[in-house]
Amino acid sequence: MLRFTQRKIGAANAKNKDFCRSLYIWERGLRDTMTDATKELIKHKIRHNLQRAKTSVKWVVFAVISGITVGLVGTAFYFCMAGVTGLRGEHPWLIWFLPVGGLCIVGAYHLLHDERDAGTNLVISSIHSGDKLPLRMAPLIFVSTLITHLLGGSSGREGAALQLGGSIGNEIGKLFRFDEKDKHIMTMCGMSAAFSALFGTPMAAAIFSMEVVSVGIMYYAALVPCVISALIAHGIAGYFGAEAEIFLLSQIPEFGVGSAVRISLLAALCALVSILFCILLHGSEYLYKRFLSNPYIRSFVGGAVVILLTLLVGDQRYNGSGIGLIEPSMEGEAAPEMFLLKMLFTAATLGAGFKGGEIVPSFCIGGTFGCVMGKLMGFSPSLCTAVGMTAVFCGVTNCPISSLLISFEMFGYEGMPYFLLTIAFSYMLSGYFGLYHSQKIMYSKFKTNYINKKAV
């Protein structure tokens, strides 16, 4: 009996040893497997973060390159614009050559095989639709904008800067064999740099190029490059003596219910003004093309129309960018017809094929309108001028964040509640109108609906 019991215990011990040995082998295999998986995970994380670091360094480097390159070109454009504007002021008779200037512009675009130039619309569509953006756009818009301003056409300069910077930025991307998505970021970099160098508002410039393409969707991958390029271009422009557009508000009333109601009413009216401006710009282009299909005749007639309007007005206040009308408006000196006349001059110029931009004219229109309304409401004309400028800018560009930033850079932070309220109402009430037909409105302004429609 004892011998049998010992044999039984020995067999049980052998089974326990086999079980323990199997358990040990299983645990060791599991530990080895987990160690391999952990090693692979760590390796993946290291590779992933190294790629991120490499991409970050790449964008810093190319943002610096873009900021320097476009900053220098933008600064040169700034001083050339100042030169031709001063020359026209000294020799007002130059306006008689505006029709000839139109012929030269059309001829230049024809010579470089860019007859169907879409301007800023092409820059925007190259980002969200992948349209080709040729480098020849840069010298063409540079020279043709100078011709327009030298001879008395009514246009701005920031639209030209977007084309100038966008085409150069895109070409830098091509030069270094970037893929399509990275070339889009380089295009936005160039836009920010040129806008910043020319207007002296790096905050708004950095955000504007990301915001204007697809309203409701921000291209945040371009944030760091756009900020760096805008700051560098601004620094270069400042180093060479380019002056930022800054206006001092002489009187800012205390913000309250009454002032909020009046400023909201002004914002709603500015939204209507922005709609009217867009309709006039697009309508004049349509009418010119419908009745004057030949671009040479169209530009010549357009130049003659601007000369006729100038003769009827009796001076050249409405020729050029119109920036000279803003300072008197800040002092409360604006006539009721000023904003309408600036609209007509600008529509007659740009619709005929002359070059430049629409942003500074929109500031002029909004500023003069705001001043007039401020005097009618018995409210600070200085503040109403500033509010009108930012409200119309927001209405025509559909860029509320950029509008808010540019208001701080141009007028200071003291009027913040007024700018914030104005821009909100102007954005909502301006509908889906815009300066750029290729701009996409991704989300409704009234509901949380995805609409994905082009600006009207």
C-alpha positions in Angstrom: 0.0 0.0 0.0 2.8 2.4 0.9 4.7 1.6 -2.3 1.5 2.2 -4.4 1.0 5.6 -2.7 4.6 6.6 -3.3 4.2 5.7 -7.0 1.0 7.8 -7.2 2.7 10.8 -5.5 5.7 10.5 -7.9 3.4 10.5 -10.9 1.6 13.6 -9.6 4.9 15.4 -9.1 6.0 14.6 -12.6 2.7 16.0 -14.0 3.2 19.2 -11.9 6.7 19.5 -13.2 5.5 19.2 -16.8 2.7 21.7 -16.2 5.1 24.2 -14.6 7.6 23.7 -17.5 4.8 24.3 -20.0 3.6 27.4 -18.1 7.2 28.8 -18.0 7.7 28.2 -21.7 4.3 29.9 -22.5 5.1 32.9 -20.3 8.5 33.3 -21.8 7.1 33.1 -25.4 4.4 35.7 -24.4 7.1 37.9 -22.9 9.2 37.7 -26.1 6.2 38.4 -28.2 5.3 41.4 -26.2 8.8 42.6 -26.3 8.9 42.4 -30.1 5.6 44.2 -30.4 6.8 46.9 -28.0 10.0 47.3 -30.0 8.1 47.7 -33.2 5.8 50.2 -31.7 8.7 52.2 -30.4 10.4 52.1 -33.7 7.2 53.2 -35.5 6.8 56.1 -33.1 10.5 57.2 -33.5 10.2 57.0 -37.4 6.9 58.9 -37.3 8.2 61.7 -35.1 11.4 62.0 -37.0 9.3 62.4 -40.2 7.3 65.1 -38.4 10.5 66.9 -37.3 11.9 66.6 -40.8 8.7 68.1 -42.3 8.7 70.9 -39.7 12.3 71.8 -40.5 11.5 71.7 -44.2 8.6 74.1 -43.8 10.6 76.5 -41.7 13.4 76.5 -44.3 11.1 77.0 -47.2 9.0 79.6 -45.4 12.2 81.6 -44.9 13.1 81.2 -48.6 9.6 82.3 -49.6 9.5 85.2 -47.1 12.9 86.5 -48.3 12.2 86.1 -52.1 8.6 87.3 -52.1 9.4 89.9 -49.5 12.1 91.5 -51.7 9.8 91.4 -54.8 6.9 92.7 -52.8 9.0 95.6 -51.4 10.1 96.5 -54.9 6.5 96.5 -56.0 5.6 98.7 -53.0 8.1 101.4 -54.0 7.3 101.1 -57.7 3.6 101.7 -56.8 4.5 104.7 -54.7 6.7 106.0 -57.5 4.1 105.8 -60.3 1.4 107.2 -58.0 3.6 110.2 -57.1 4.4 110.6 -60.8 0.8 110.7 -61.8 0.1 113.2 -59.1 2.8 115.5 -60.5 1.6 115.0 -64.1 -2.2 114.6 -64.1 -2.2 114.7 -68.0 -0.9 111.1 -68.0 -4.5 109.9 -67.6 -5.1 110.7 -71.3 -2.8 107.8 -72.1 -5.0 105.3 -70.1 -6.6 103.8 -73.3 -3.1 103.2 -74.8 -2.0 101.6 -71.5 -5.0 99.2 -71.8 -3.8 98.2 -75.2 -0.3 97.6 -73.8 -1.6 95.4 -71.1 -3.7 93.3 -73.4 -0.8 93.0 -75.8 1.6 91.9 -73.0 -0.8 89.1 -72.0 -1.2 88.1 -75.6 2.5 88.1 -76.2 3.0 85.7 -73.2 0.1 83.5 -74.2 -2.0 84.4 -71.2 -5.1 85.9 -72.9 -7.5 84.1 -70.6 -5.9 85.4 -67.4 -8.2 84.7 -64.5 -6.1 86.8 -62.0 -6.6 86.0 -58.3 -9.3 83.5 -59.2 -6.6 81.3 -60.8 -4.4 81.6 -57.7 -7.3 80.4 -55.5 -8.4 77.6 -57.8 -4.8 76.4 -58.1 -5.0 75.6 -54.3 -8.3 73.8 -54.1 -8.6 72.5 -57.6 -5.0 72.0 -58.7 -5.2 74.4 -61.7 -1.8 75.3 -63.2 -0.3 78.6 -61.9 2.3 79.9 -64.4 5.3 82.0 -63.2 4.7 84.5 -66.1 1.8 85.7 -64.0 4.3 87.5 -61.7 5.9 89.9 -64.2 2.7 90.4 -66.0 0.7 91.5 -63.0 3.7 93.5 -61.7 4.0 95.6 -64.9 0.3 95.8 -65.8 -0.6 97.1 -62.3 2.0 99.8 -62.5 0.7 100.8 -65.9 -2.9 100.9 -64.6 -1.9 103.2 -61.6 0.5 105.3 -63.6 -2.2 106.3 -66.1 -5.0 106.8 -63.6 -7.0 103.5 -63.5 -8.9 102.9 -60.3 -7.7 99.7 -58.7 -5.9 98.4 -55.7 -2.6 96.6 -55.1 -3.2 93.7 -52.7 -5.0 91.6 -55.3 -1.9 92.0 -57.5 0.2 91.1 -54.5 -1.7 87.8 -54.1 -1.1 86.9 -57.7 2.6 88.0 -57.5 3.3 86.1 -54.3 1.2 83.0 -55.2 2.9 82.5 -58.6 6.4 82.9 -57.1 5.6 80.6 -54.1 4.2 78.0 -56.5 7.3 78.2 -58.7 9.6 77.6 -55.7 7.6 74.5 -55.0 8.1 73.3 -58.6 11.8 74.1 -58.4 12.3 71.8 -55.5 10.0 69.1 -56.9 7.3 69.3 -54.2 4.2 67.3 -54.7 0.8 69.0 -55.4 -0.3 69.4 -51.8 3.1 70.9 -50.7 3.0 73.3 -53.7 -0.4 74.5 -52.5 1.2 75.4 -49.2 4.0 77.2 -51.0 1.4 79.2 -52.9 -0.2 80.3 -49.7 3.2 81.1 -48.3 3.9 83.4 -51.2 0.4 85.1 -50.9 1.0 85.8 -47.2 4.5 87.2 -47.8 3.4 89.5 -50.6 0.3 90.8 -48.7 2.4 91.4 -45.6 5.2 93.2 -47.4 2.8 95.5 -49.3 0.2 96.3 -46.7 2.2 95.9 -43.5 -0.3 93.6 -41.7 1.5 90.3 -41.0 -1.2 88.8 -38.8 -4.0 89.3 -41.3 -1.7 88.3 -44.2 -0.7 85.0 -42.6 -4.4 84.0 -42.0 -5.9 85.5 -45.1 -4.2 83.1 -47.6 -5.5 80.1 -45.6 -9.0 81.5 -45.1 -9.9 83.0 -48.5 -9.6 79.7 -50.5 -12.4 77.7 -48.9 -14.6 79.6 -46.6 -15.4 77.5 -43.5 -12.2 75.3 -43.9 -8.8 76.6 -42.8 -5.7 75.0 -44.2 -3.9 74.7 -40.9 -1.0 72.7 -42.3 0.1 76.1 -43.9 -0.1 78.0 -40.6 3.6 77.8 -39.6 5.0 78.5 -43.1 2.5 81.4 -43.7 3.3 83.0 -40.3 7.0 82.8 -40.8 6.9 84.0 -44.4 4.6 86.9 -43.5 6.8 88.0 -40.6 10.0 87.8 -42.7 8.5 89.7 -45.6 7.1 92.4 -43.2 10.6 92.7 -41.7 12.2 93.1 -45.1 9.7 95.7 -46.2 10.2 97.6 -42.9 13.9 97.5 -43.2 13.8 99.2 -46.6 11.4 101.8 -45.4 8.0 100.6 -46.5 5.3 102.0 -44.2 2.4 100.1 -42.9 -1.1 101.5 -43.3 -2.0 102.5 -39.8 -4.9 104.9 -38.9 -5.5 106.5 -35.5 -9.0 106.5 -34.1 -9.6 110.0 -32.6 -12.8 109.1 -30.7 -14.1 105.7 -29.5 -17.4 106.0 -27.6 -18.1 103.7 -24.7 -19.5 100.4 -25.8 -23.1 99.9 -24.6 -26.5 98.8 -25.8 -27.2 102.0 -27.8 -23.8 102.1 -29.5 -24.1 98.3 -30.2 -27.4 98.8 -32.0 -26.1 101.7 -34.1 -22.9 99.9 -35.1 -25.0 96.7 -35.9 -27.2 98.8 -38.2 -24.0 100.2 -39.9 -22.7 96.7 -40.3 -25.9 95.6 -42.0 -25.7 98.5 -44.4 -22.1 97.8 -45.1 -23.0 94.2 -46.0 -25.4 95.6 -48.6 -22.7 97.9 -49.9 -20.3 94.9 -50.3 -22.9 93.1 -52.2 -23.5 96.1 -54.5 -19.7 96.4 -55.1 -19.4 92.7 -56.1 -22.4 93.0 -58.4 -20.9 96.1 -60.1 -17.5 94.5 -60.5 -18.8 91.2 -62.0 -21.6 93.0 -63.9 -19.2 95.5 -65.6 -16.9 92.6 -66.7 -19.9 90.8 -68.1 -21.2 93.9 -70.0 -17.8 94.8 -71.4 -17.3 91.2 -72.7 -20.8 91.0 -74.1 -20.7 94.2 -76.1 -17.0 94.4 -76.8 -15.7 90.9 -77.4 -12.3 92.1 -78.7 -10.0 92.6 -75.7 -8.1 95.5 -77.3 -11.3 97.4 -78.1 -12.6 96.6 -74.6 -9.5 98.0 -72.8 -9.4 101.1 -75.0 -13.1 101.9 -74.4 -12.7 101.2 -70.7 -9.9 103.6 -70.5 -12.0 106.2 -72.3 -14.8 105.6 -69.9 -12.6 106.2 -66.9 -11.3 109.5 -68.5 -14.9 110.6 -69.1 -15.8 109.9 -65.4 -12.7 111.8 -64.3 -13.7 114.8 -66.4 -17.3 114.7 -65.0 -16.0 114.6 -61.4 -13.4 117.3 -62.1 -10.4 115.8 -60.3 -8.5 112.6 -59.8 -9.5 111.7 -56.3 -11.1 108.4 -57.4 -8.3 107.3 -59.7 -5.7 105.0 -58.3 -6.3 103.0 -55.1 -8.3 105.6 -53.3 -6.2 105.3 -50.1 -6.0 109.1 -50.1 -9.8 109.3 -49.4 -9.5 107.4 -46.1 -7.6 109.9 -44.1 -10.1 112.7 -44.6 -12.9 110.3 -43.8 -11.3 109.6 -40.5 -11.7 113.3 -39.8 -15.3 113.3 -40.8 -14.8 114.7 -44.3 -16.6 112.5 -46.8 -19.4 113.4 -49.2 -22.4 111.0 -49.6 -21.6 110.2 -53.3 -17.9 109.2 -52.7 -18.4 105.5 -52.1 -20.7 105.2 -55.2 -18.2 107.0 -57.4 -15.3 104.9 -56.2 -17.4 101.8 -57.1 -18.1 103.1 -60.6 -14.5 104.1 -61.2 -13.2 100.7 -60.0 -15.8 98.7 -61.9 -15.1 100.6 -65.1 -11.4 100.0 -64.8 -11.2 96.4 -63.7 -14.1 95.2 -65.9 -12.3 96.5 -69.0 -9.2 94.4 -68.3 -7.0 96.7 -66.4 -5.0 95.1 -63.6 -4.6 95.7 -59.9 -6.8 94.6 -57.0 -10.1 95.2 -55.3 -9.1 95.2 -51.6 -7.9 98.8 -51.1 -10.9 100.2 -53.2 -13.1 98.1 -50.9 -11.5 99.9 -47.9 -12.0 103.2 -49.5 -15.7 102.4 -50.3 -16.4 101.2 -46.8 -14.5 104.0 -45.2 -16.3 106.8 -47.0 -19.7 105.1 -46.6 -19.0 104.6 -42.8 -18.1 108.2 -42.4 -21.3 109.4 -44.0 -23.4 107.1 -41.9 -21.6 108.0 -38.8 -22.4 111.7 -39.3 -26.1 110.8 -40.1 -26.3 108.7 -36.9 -24.4 111.3 -34.8 -21.8 108.7 -34.0 -18.0 108.9 -34.1 -17.1 109.4 -37.8 -13.6 108.1 -37.1 -14.8 104.9 -35.6 -17.5 104.5 -38.3 -14.9 104.9 -41.0 -12.8 102.2 -39.5 -15.9 99.9 -39.0 -17.0 100.6 -42.5 -13.6 99.6 -43.9 -13.4 96.3 -42.1 -17.1 95.5 -42.7 -17.0 95.9 -46.4 -13.6 94.1 -46.6 -15.2 91.2 -44.7 -18.3 91.3 -47.0 -16.4 91.1 -50.2 -13.8 88.6 -49.1 -15.9 86.4 -46.8 -12.9 86.3 -44.4 -14.1 87.2 -40.9 -10.9 86.2 -39.0 -8.6 88.1 -41.3 -10.9 91.1 -41.2 -10.8 91.1 -37.4 -7.0 90.8 -37.4 -6.5 93.5 -40.0 -8.8 95.9 -37.9 -6.5 95.4 -34.9 -3.3 96.0 -37.0 -4.7 99.1 -38.8 -6.7 100.7 -36.0 -5.5 99.2 -32.7 -7.3 97.1 -30.1 -9.3 99.8 -28.4 -12.3 99.4 -30.7 -12.4 95.6 -30.4 -16.1 95.2 -29.4 -17.2 97.4 -32.4 -15.0 95.5 -34.9 -16.1 92.1 -33.5 -19.8 92.9 -33.8 -19.5 94.6 -37.1 -17.5 91.8 -38.8 -19.9 89.1 -37.5 -23.0 90.9 -38.9 -21.3 91.8 -42.2 -20.1 88.2 -42.8 -23.6 86.8 -42.1 -25.6 89.4 -44.1 -23.4 89.7 -47.1 -24.7 86.3 -48.3 -22.6 84.3 -50.8 -21.4 87.2 -52.8 -17.6 87.7 -53.2 -14.8 89.2 -55.2 -13.5 85.9 -56.4 -15.7 83.4 -58.3 -13.3 80.6 -57.6 -13.7 81.0 -53.9 -15.7 78.1 -52.3 -18.2 78.6 -49.5 -18.0 75.3 -47.8 -20.6 75.8 -45.0 -23.8 77.8 -44.8 -23.7 81.2 -43.1 -27.1 80.6 -41.5 -27.1 76.9 -40.6 -24.6 74.2 -39.9 -25.0 72.8 -43.4 -22.3 71.7 -45.8 -23.1 73.5 -49.1 -19.8 73.6 -51.0 -20.8 76.4 -53.5 -18.7 79.0 -55.3 -19.0 82.7 -54.4 -21.5 84.6 -56.6 
